[in-house]
Amino acid sequence: MTSYHITEEPTKKMAVFGETHRNELTGVFLVKHWLENDTEIQRTGLEVNHLLPIQDQ
């Protein structure tokens, strides 16, 4: 096993997408939950954006 030092800046922004795959809605439910209460995914120095897909009528 090899270890190495990462010299890049840490990630400061992250997008969370809630989409479906066939009939699985887990991603959509998680993003809806985080839109109501995002304390589970908030981290110091990290900006988190929540995105849901747009449904075509």
LINSULKA-V197067 format. One record per residue. N is the residue number from 1. RES is the residue in one letter. PHI is phi as a letter, one per 30 degrees, with the letter a starting at -180 (NA if undefined). BURIAL is 1 if it has 9 or more other ideal C-beta (glycine too) atoms within 8 Angstrom, else 0. Layout:
[[N RES PHI BURIAL] [N RES PHI BURIAL]]
This chain:
[[1 M NA 0] [2 T c 0] [3 S c 0] [4 Y a 0] [5 H c 0] [6 I c 0] [7 T c 0] [8 E d 0] [9 E d 0] [10 P d 0] [11 T d 0] [12 K c 0] [13 K b 0] [14 M b 0] [15 A c 0] [16 V c 1] [17 F c 1] [18 G c 1] [19 E b 0] [20 T c 1] [21 H b 0] [22 R h 0] [23 N c 0] [24 E d 0] [25 L c 0] [26 T e 0] [27 G d 1] [28 V d 1] [29 F d 1] [30 L d 1] [31 V d 1] [32 K d 1] [33 H d 0] [34 W d 1] [35 L d 0] [36 E d 0] [37 N b 0] [38 D c 1] [39 T d 0] [40 E d 0] [41 I c 0] [42 Q d 0] [43 R b 0] [44 T d 0] [45 G i 0] [46 L b 1] [47 E c 0] [48 V c 1] [49 N c 0] [50 H c 1] [51 L b 1] [52 L c 1] [53 P d 1] [54 I c 0] [55 Q d 0] [56 D d 0] [57 Q d 0]]
